[in-house]
Structure formats: structure tokens, C-alpha cells
């Protein structure tokens, strides 16, 4: 298991280094859906359904938590699933089902190129119809650094991460370059008039990310970021700002080095790890039923070692004050999502799981609430 060295960057107070915290014994994962084919992204419908994508097949599927039925919604054609490509994100319109629109982020062959696209489908009685392309960006020659995720923000806008395509200079390029950025578009694909940068761009200096979430207490956006051979990060995403990834990155093995050093006035990460853990999704506890100590915290996972960690914020919620590993899942985690009930779910390459509080007794004796 990778040794974790925690470094906290406290805004305006300098840098603190802490030893890794002891794992909690009060949380376990309970499998909700098993035997799946790489459900790397999922979201929740309002009717106790889980909408998930299969990374390589292009299928979007709907699982009913009450009946255990699992049906195909649509198959996206031309999916390129090599490496970190494929079906990477899914979101429902904030007013679904009144506006029965379903959005997916996918790498696919189109127009003679491999492209990252955001597609929108209309839900017609449980089937996806009227496909429309809202966003297109050339994926690049490498199947790696192709991180992607989509989610609607509290403002009703659709946010997406686009990896740097294995070219760190893309992240600092603001001349009509979407790669290495977080973009923000309206639900119909138009560009919001209040975007902080030109066109669709919301923030830049991004490397390779598979997770972001909005803090329900502040509406601030937080992102997890995969580093090179060092410095996986948890970042506060500030609109219009540079988050520092670029061509001058270094990791020389002599200790933690901040790779967020490129471009104008880079925003430092709130937390980074000396050794890479393959950091993935992130989700906030807002009535997540995991205990009083977890309320307001955020949880994230790692694909390298399967650990799930809880991070705690300061009173202003603009810096991180500590973390603790709460669970060794045993398999690499990918996406983290919050159900309408507030409970936190996550996926690995074979299933979707729920985090449960186990402090009240043995696993066989507990009644585990669903959904």
C-alpha cells in the first residue's frame, strides 16, 4: 500500500505537514449493484433510480433500487474506451423529469477524429432519443490524461473537466484550447454571459481529474487532481483563476514539491500527497448518516490503493485542517455521488456501493437502510 504523506496548504498561514491519521472503524461499504462493466460514472434520478454508464460499451443504463431491474437507456455509438477514454460522465437536467434531458461525457470517434464530447439525449419513455452534441474537443494522441466529469452546479449550469491530453502546455493555453480546463455551459450548450474567462472556460491549469463536487454549505467547487509521480491534490476551484499545472512541473523524489507553479498567480492546492494515490471522486456529507463527526466533511477515494478518506475543513471552509482514512475498500474507487437521501455512494470497476455507519453493531445484525 502506498505510504501517504499529508501536506496541508493553509491559505495565508504557510504549509503544515502532518502524519497520516489512523483509519476509522465505524464505516463500511455495502454493495448496491454488482457484476457491472466499469460503471465509472453514475447519478441519481428522483424516483430511486441510479443512472450509470459503462466505460467501454457506451451503454447508459438505469437501475431501479426498489425492483432491482436494470435496463438500457441508450448506447452511444463510436465510443473509444482505451486508457482513460470512454464514457466518463453522466448528469440529469436539474428539472428532470419535467425537462427529461440526460447528459453524457464521452470519448468517441466522430468526424474522422477521436473527440471528447458532451451529448444530450431526451428521455422518451425510458429510451434515449434526439442526440445532440453540446461540446466537442479533440482528445489528443494519447489515451491518457483524458480525465472527465460532468455535473450541474447550484447555479443550474453544466460544469465539465477536460484533461490536458498528455500535454501540460494545454493547461496554460487560453487561446481557444479546452484541454486542461474546467468548462461551464448552459443546459442547451450555450455559453453563459457571466463566465469568468473567454468562451466556455471557467478555470484553467488542470492536469488530469476525475472528481469535483460543490460544497452544499458554500456552493464552492472542490476538485481532486492526479499528479505526475508526486502531489495528488484536493483543490478549491476559483472562477477565472489559474490552478498552476503546466510545462514546468517537477517531481525529483527528494520530498514534496508543489507542481502548481506555472502561469500567472497560481492557486495552491488545499491538500496534496507526496506519493500518488490515484485520487478520484469526491462528495460532501450533508446529512449522509455516517455520524456527527462526518457532517460537513468531504470523502474521496483512490484508484491505486482503494482507500477512502474523510477530509475536514476549517470554519470558513476555505482550507483543509486534516484527514483520516475511513475505509480500505480493497479495490480502486472511481466516482463518488450523493443520493437524494444524502447518503454517499461510490463505484469501482465492478459495482456501485454505499457508505454505511457500522458503529451500532455487527454487520449481520444491523438493518442497513437502502438508498
N, C-alpha and C positions, 0 to 999 in steps of 0.2 A: 504494500500500500504506500502511496506517495506521501512523504513527510511534508506536512503543511507548516509553513512559517507565515504567521499572520502579521501584516504591517498595516496599521491604521493611519490614514491620512486625515487628520482633523483640520478642517478649514481654519486658517489663521492661527493655529496653535502648534504647527510643526508636525513631526512624524513620531508616532509611538510604535514600539514593537512589543508584541505580547506572545506568550507561548500558546500553542493550541489548547483549547478548552476541552474538558472531559465530556465524553458523549453522554447524552441523556438516556435514561431507561424507561421513559414514560410514553414514547411514541413508537408505533409500528405502522407498517404498510399493509393494507388489505387489498388484494386483487379484486377489481371490479369486473374487468373484461380480460380474458386470457386468449392465448393462441392467435394473436394478431400478427399481421405482416408489417412491421415497422410503422407503428402509429406515432410518427414523430411530431404531430400537431393535432390538437383537438380543442373543442369548445363546447359550451352547453346551450341547448335550446331551452325555451321557457316551460316545456312540458315534460321535464325529467328525461330528456334525451341527451346523449353525447354524440356530437358530430366529430368524426375523426377522418384523417387522411392516411393512406398507405403511401409511404415514401416512393416506392419504385413502380407500383402498378398503376398509379394515377387515380385510384378509386377514392371517392368521398363516400363515407358510409355513416349511417345513423343507427345508434344503439339505444333501445328503449330500456331504461332502468327498471321499469315495472314488469314488463313482459319478457325481457331478455331477448327480444327479437333484434336482429341485426340485418339491415337491408342496404343495398347500394342506392345512393342518390344520383351519382353521375361518375363516369370515367373520363378523366381529362386526357385527350389524345396527345401523343408525341412526347411523353414525359422522358426526360433524361435523368436517370437516377444514379449515375456514377458518383462516387465520392460523397461530397456534401451537397450534391444537387438532388433534385426531385421535388416531391410535394412537401413543402416546408411550413405552410401556414394555412389557417382557416379562421374565418370570422363570420358571424351573422350580423346583419344590419341591426343597429341599436333598437329599431322599432319592429323587429321581426316578432310575430308573423304578419303584422299589419302591412309591413313592407317586406315581402317574402324573398329577400335577396341574400345570397350566400357568396362569400368572397374566398378565393384561394390564392395562395402564393406558390408558384411552381416554376421549376426549370424545365423547359420543353423546346423541342425543335419547331421553329416557325420562321417562314420566310427565308429558308436556307441558312439560318443561324441557330445556335443554341442561346436561348434568351431566358432571363428571369422575367416573369410576368405576374401581374395581379389580374385575375379573371373574376368576373361577376356572373353568377347564374341566378335565374329566377326559379324559386321552388314552385313547381306545378304539381300539386298533389303528391309530393314526396319524390319527384324526379327533377333533375336539373335541366333547364332549357334556357334558350336565348343567351348563349355565352357571349360575353363582351369583354374585350381587353381594355383594362383601365390604365395599365402601366407596363412598359417594356424597357428592359435594359440588357445589353449584350452581356452574356455570362462570363466571357473571357476564356482563355485557352485551358486553364487548369480547372479540374473539378473540385478544387479545394478553396478555402476562404470564400465560400459561397453562402455564408450564414444568412438566414432569412427568418422573418417572423412578421405577422400582421396582427393588429388589434385595434379596435376602436377606442379612442380616448374619451375622457369625460366631456370633451367639447364636441363630441359627435363626429370628429374627423378620423380618417383611417391612417394609422401610422404603420410604417414598414421599415425593416432593417434590410440593407443590401450590403453583402460582404465586399471586400476590396478586390476580389478576383485574383488573389495572389500577387498583387502589385500594390505595394504600400503607397506609392505616389498617388494612386487614385483617390486615397482618403483625403488628401490635401488639395485636390484639383477641384476648383469651383467653377470651371468653365464647361458647363453642360455635361457633367460627369456625375452619375447617380451612385456609382460604386463607392463603397467605403462611407456611406451616409445613412442617416435616418431621414426618410421622406414622410411627407404629410399631404394627403389629398382629401378632397370631399368624397362623400359616398358615391357620387356619379363619376368620379375621376377627375373633376375639375381641380384647379389649383386654388387654394384658399387665398383670399386677398391679404390676409394678415400673416402669411408665412414670413419667418424672420430672415430668410435668405432668398436668393433668386429661385423662381420656379417652385418645384416640389420640395426643395431641400429644407430640412428642419434643423439638422445638426450634422457636423462632419468630424473627420478624424477617427472613424470607426474601422476596426480591423475585421473581426470575424465573430459574429454574435448570433446566438440562438435564443436569447431571452430578454424581454423587457416587461415592465409592469408599472402601472400608475398607483402611487400611494393613495389609498382612499381617504386618508386624513388631510392631505395637502394637494392632491391631484398632480404632484410632481412625478416625472418619469425617471425610473431607475432601470439600468441596463447591465447585463452580465456580458463580459468580453473575454474571449480567448486570446491569451498572449502567445508569443513565439515559444522559446524554450524557458521562459520565465513570465511571471506577472500576469496571471489571470486576474481579472478585475471586476469590481462592482462599481458602477459609475452613476453619479447623478447627471442626467442629460439636461443641459441648459439650452434653451432655444437659441439658435443662431450661433452657438459657440463651437469652438474647435476642441475636440477631445483628444488630440495630440498624436494619434498614430500616424506614422509617415516613414519616409525612407531613411531616417537617421536612428532607427531603433537599435538597441544593443542589449545583449544578454551574454556576459562573459563568464558566468559561473562563479564569480567571486563574491556574490551576495546579491541582494535585491537591488535592481536598478529600475528606475522609472522609465518605461518605454514611451510614456506620453510626453514627448519632448519636442515634437515638430510643429512648425507653423506658428501663427500669431497667438500669444496669450493662451496656451493650452490649459484646459480644465484638468486638474489632477483627479485620479480615482479616489473614491472614499475608502476603498479597501483593495489590497492586492496581495497575492500569494507568490512567494519566491519560486516555488515549484508549480508547474502547471498541473491543474487537476481536470482540465476539460470542462470548465464551468458551463452550465446550460441554462435551464429555465429559472424563473424567479416568480414568486407570488407572495402577496401580503396577507397576513392574518387579520381579518376584520370579522370577528365572530366565527372563528374557524373551529371552535370546540376542542382545542388542544390544551387548554389550561390558561390561567390568568397570566402566567409569565410569557405566554406567546402572543397575547393580544397586542397588535400594533407592530409586531416583528415581521420580518420577511424571511422566506425559506427559499433556498436554491439548491440545485443538485449538481452532480459532476458525472461526466460520462466515463472518465478514466477509472474511478475507484468506486462509484456507486454510493458515495456518501451524500447525505442530505444535511445541510447546515441551517441553523437559525441565526440571523443577524439582528442586532438591536440598535436602535437609533437614539441619538440624543434628544433632548426636549424639543429643539427646534426642527428635528427631523431633517437636518441638512448634513449630518455626519454620522458615522457608524462608531459605536462605542465598544463593541465586542461581538464574538460569535461563539457558537457551540455546535458540534456535530450531534445531531439528534437521532440519526439512524444510519446504519450501514445496510443499504438495500441489497447489496450483493451483485447488482447489475447496473450498468451505466444508465443514468436517468437523462431524460431529454426535455420534454415540455412540462411546465407547471401551470395549472389553471385553478381558478376559484369558482366553485359551483354557486348557483343561486342561493343555496343554503349557507354559504360562507365557508364550507369545508374545502380543504386543499387537496387536489388530485394531481397526479403526475403520471408520465408514461415512460416506459423503457422500450426496447425494440420488440417486445413480445406481448405487451399488455398495458392496461391503464389501471392505476391504483389510487387508493385514498389513504391519507394520513389519519390515524386514529389515536386517541388518547387511551393508553392502556394502564393508567395508574390505579384503576379501580379493581383490578383482579386479574385472574388468568384468562388467556385467550379463549378457552373453551367455555368459560362461564359468563363472559361478557356478552351483552346484547349490542351488536355493532349497528348503529343507525346507518341507513342507506341514503346516499345522495345528498 
